[in-house]
């Protein structure tokens, strides 16, 4: 997929059926794929979403563990 959308899949490790469950889109169009990084910035064991542009400017969105529906 090449539309600069971040999608998430859950690894079911050992569950019956497919080992992967599609969870949906989690971010859109903030940057191209080569500018996107995931890292735990605040020590909560959840990866946060970062973009790094060609000038080295970093934008970050923290993962608060909540899901947005709709």
PECORJO-V94684 format. One line per field, one symbol per residue. ss: DSSP state (a for helix, b for strand, c for the rest). Layout:
ss=???
This chain:
ss=ccccbbbbbbbccccccccbbbbbbbbbccccaaabbbbccccccccbbbbbcccccbbbbccccccccc
